Amino acid sequence: MLKLSVIVPTVDRPAAVEALLRNLDRQTRPPDEILIVDQSDLEDPALAARAGADSRIRVLRVRERGLPRARNVGWQHATGDVVLFLDDDMVPSPSLCEAHLARYEDPRVAGVGGRVTGGYDSPDGPVGVFWPLAGRVFRNFGSSERGEVDHLPGGNMSFRREVFPRVGGFDTAFGGPAIGEETDFCLRARRAGFRLVFEPDASAKHLQLPWGGCRGGSFEDWVYWHAHNGMLFVLRHARAAAWPLFILGRILRFALFGLERGSVAAVAAGLKGLVRGLVTHRARQEGARCA
């Protein structure tokens, strides 16, 4: 049987982590190990006690925040054949772990994404598709249709452990709320020849808690990282023909944000994010050439 490691990145959500651990205990096929990657300012004594009483649970304290960094720490410490990432505010169905592992009975499958309900994922439309010509990402992970996909939902996705060293892990350049980091990883995995599938039976409800997590400290911070990560993603994965339309669309969106909130700072943050995204992309290209 394949050994399953569950990775749970968390920031300042001890009650959510405890609820998730209780739900993982009720799985029809419980995980073999659970790694909580805690980037909170303060250590939670209740979580430490829980880990001390359950040999399957390990708490990894990481001072520097960032979701891609937390994911990398998690898979680097995991010992399972399959590594499953769950957001700390997920409510997994009782058969979630079992459904993920079932798809790995096919040796061609390298990654599995589960259904996500309760959030912004629509049940309709193309599922997990990326159009490089338009630079457009379709999620729709609320769907009930299984099949092969281009990318997976970050809060409910798993991979064979050997995928990570081949792909190079998650890119920590996707900062702030880390928009696009999981899609970037999946598209790089696809380019490396790995097959990804969507399995609706591996279902979880996303609570989208309004506190904690990797959200920025202000709206302007969010706009900056939304622009930065979007620019980095599009330059890396979309066709050049899509770049001008993406930039124009983002500038119009920033202008709308500024009008809605009466904030010139939001417009400035967005423009700065676009420029910094271009700089980050060029730096990453230069680093790859020198490696």
N, C-alpha and C positions, 0 to 999 in steps of 0.2 A: 504493500500500500504506500501511496505517496504521503510524505510527511508535510503538514501544512503549518506555515508560520503566518500569523496575522500581525500586521504593522498598524499601529494607531498613533498618528501624529496628534499632538494636543497642545493647546495654549489656554491656560486659565479656565478650564472646564472640568473640574474634578467630579462634579455630580453627573455630567454627561458620560465621562469615562466609566464611572461606577455602574451606571445603567447599561452601558454597552457590554461591560464584562459580565453582568448578570445575564444578558441576552445570549452572549457567546457560550455561557455555561449550559444553556438550554438547547443548543444546536443538536440536530439529529446526528451530526458527525462533528464533535467539538474539535477545535484546532489543537495541534500538538504543542504549540508555543504561541505566546502573545507578547509582543514587544510594544510597550508604550513609550513613544519618543516624546518626552515632556520638555517643552520649551517655555514653561511658565516661569515667572519670576521667583516664586516660592515653591518649595517641595511640599507635596500634599502628604501628610503623615498617614492618612487613611489608605491612600494608594500604596504607600510603602509597606504598610502592614498587610495589605491584601497580597502584595507580591511576596512578602515573607512567608505567608501561609499557603501559597500556591506555587509550586515549583515550575509551573508552565509560564508564569508571568514574570517578565523582566521589565524594569523601568530604566530607560536610558535618558539621563539628564543632559540636555544640550543647551548651552548658554546662548549661542547665537541663533536668532530666530530665522525662519524661512522654511516654507513647506518642502521645496525640493531638497534642501539640506536634511530635513527630518526624514524624508523618504530614503535618502541615500544612507543615512546612519542606520535606518531600520534594515534595509536589505543587506548591508554589509555585516550586520550582526546576526542575521537570520540563519538558521540551520536547516530549514525545511526545503523540500524539493520544489514546493510551490509557495510563493509569497503573495499574500492577499492584503491589499491596502483598504482600510476602512476609515472614513471620517469619524471623529469622536462623537458627532451628533447624528449618527445613523442608528436606525432601529432595524436590525436584520431580521428577515423571515427565518423561521426555525430551520429551514433546509438550505440556507444560503451557502454555508461552507460545503455541504454535500454536493450542491448543484455546481459550484465552481470546480470541485475536484472531478466530477463526472465527465466534464468536457476534456480533461487531460487523459482520458482513456484513449483518445485519438492522439497518437504521437506527433502528428503534424501541428497540433494546437500549441502555441507558445504563450498566449495571453487570453484571458477571459474577462469580459465586462458584464456586470450584473445590472438588472433593472433598477432604476431610481424613481421613486414616487414621492409625492408631497412637496416637491420643489418646483423648479422652473423647467424641468424636462418634460416635453410634450410626449404624449403617446402616439402621435401621428407624424408622418413625414419620413424622409430618409434617415436611417439610424447609423450614427457613427461614421459619417461620410465626410471626406474632405475633397473640395474641388480646387486643385492648384491653379487652374486657369483664372478663376475668379477670386482665389484666396479665401473661399468661404467654408466655414466649419458648420456641419450639421450635427447636433447632439441627439435630441429626441429619444433619450434613454429611458423614457417612460413607456416605451413600446413593448408589445408582447410578441414581436416577431424575432425569432432567432436567426442568425446568419453571420457571415464573415463581414468584418468592418475594418475601417481605417484607423480608428482610435477608440478609446475606452473611457468610461466615467471615472474621474480621479478618486471619488469617494467610495467606489465599489469595483475594484479591478484587481486582477491577479496575473502573475507571470511565473513561468518556470524560472528558477533562480539563475540558470545559465544565461538568460537573456541579458542581465545587467552588465556583466563584464564585457559582453560583446557590443552592447549599445553605448556604454559609457556612463550609465546612470542618468539621473535627472539634472538638468542644467540649472545651477544656482543663480544664473543671470536673470531668470524669471523671478523678479523680486516682488515685494509688497504682497498683495493678495494672490500672487503666483498664477495669474490668469494665463492659460495656455501651456503651462509646464507639462501637464500630463499628455496633452495632445502632441506637443513637440516630441516627447519621449516615444510615444506610440508610432508616430510617423517615421522616426529614426529606426525604430524596431522593424517596421514594415520594409524600409529600404534595405535593412540587413537581411531580409528574407524570412522574417518570422511571421507566422499566421496568427491573426487575432480574431476572436469570435464574440458575439453578443449572446448571452444566455439569460432570458427573462425570468427563469425559475430561481436564479440567484438574486432575489429581490430584497431591497431595503428601502425604508422610508427615511427621507432626509428631513430632519427637523429644522435645519437652517436657523440655529439659535442666534439671537441678536447680540450676543456678547462673546468675547473670547475669539478664538480662531486666528486666522492670518490676515484679517481685514486691517486696513491702514488706520492711522490715528485721526485723519480728517478726510473730508470729501476731496480736497485738493490733492492729498496724497494718493487717494484711490484713482483720480483722473490721471495723475502722472504715471502711475504704474500700469494703468489700463493702456495708455498710449505707448509707453516704453515696451511692454511685453507684446502688445499687438504688432508694433513695428518690427521687433526682433523676430517674431513668429512669421510674419508675412515675407520679410526679406529672406528668411531661411527656407521657407517651404512653398511659397506661391510663385507663379510665373511672373516675370518682370512686367508683363502687360497689366497685371493686377495692382501693381504698386501705386501708380498715380491715383486710381480710383479709391484705393484704401485711404491714402493720405487725405484726399479731398473729403471723403466721408467722415473721417475722424475730426478734421478741422470744423466741419459743419456741426458735428455733434458737440464739440467743445463750445462753439458759439451758442448753441442751444442751452447747454448747461449754464453758461454765463448769464444768459437772459433769464432763465428760470430761477436762478438763485441770486441774481444780482451780483455775481462774483467775477470780476476781471481776473482774479487770481486763479480761478479754475481754468480759464482759457489759457493763461500763461503756463500753468502746470502741464496742460495737455500738449502744447507746442514744445515745451522743454522735453517732455517725455518722448515725443517723436524723434527729436534730434538725438537724445541720449540713446534711444533704441538703435538708431543708425550707427552711432559710435560703438555701442556694445557689439553689434553684428560684425562690424569691421575688425574689432579687437579679437572676437572669437575666430574669425577667418584667419587673421594673422597668427594667432596661437596655434591653429590647426596646421598651418603651413610650416611653422617652426618645430612642431612636435615630431 
